Amino acid sequence: MRVGVLASGDGSNLQAILDTVQGRGGVDVVAVGSDKPEARALRRAAAAGVPARVFELAGFPGRAARDAAMAGWLEEREVELVVLAGYMQLLVPAFLARFPHRVINVHPTLLPAFPGIGSVEQAIAYGVKVAGVTVHFVDEGVDTGAIIAQKAIPVPEGADAAALREALRPLEHELLPAVVAAIARGAVAVDPGDPRHVRVT
Ligand code: GRF
């Protein structure tokens, strides 16, 4: 399964995929795209020999044109699954229509709690006792797509947002590659009668 990863920042989730599932079980990361030329994810891709490209909004008339170019590049690379790994932009519906049920995202809360940005800060401010991470399909909403997998931990006593983010990082690094591998082996199925329900076998 040919995988494209989109990332805006550090790319530690990209690295986890490259380190743990790349080249195994049919997973082949063949493209890394970013909206940020300075994203470390691009350097991680280069170091792994994966073609990488920047799609900066400033280089296009608008988001629709940027996302169309990005979708075109991913299609050229024959990408079958698009993984958002810290990609901090919304994708236009026309992009998603080109990869139906083929775009997934990792989010650092137990959705549907605390979608969007600043989510770990919101969870801490709310006083949650259990925290976790979610991998879900991407739809047109903000972190509203069907949930594929979640993993939870107790919030360490007295943890601030930075400490909780650190505690959640290993969960993301385990869950996201595991879901990519599961999709590659055909173990993830959306219930056609109830597309909110995703079966992972
Ligand atoms: C992760 O916490 C992810 O949940 C969120 O952005 C962060 C990306 O981290 N969407 P990295 O760039 O993969 O290190």
Boltz pocket constraint, residues with backbone or C-beta under 6 A from the ligand:
constraints:
  - pocket:
      binder: B
      contacts: [[A, 7], [A, 8], [A, 9], [A, 10], [A, 11], [A, 12], [A, 13], [A, 14], [A, 85], [A, 86], [A, 87], [A, 106], [A, 107], [A, 108], [A, 172]]
      max_distance: 6.0
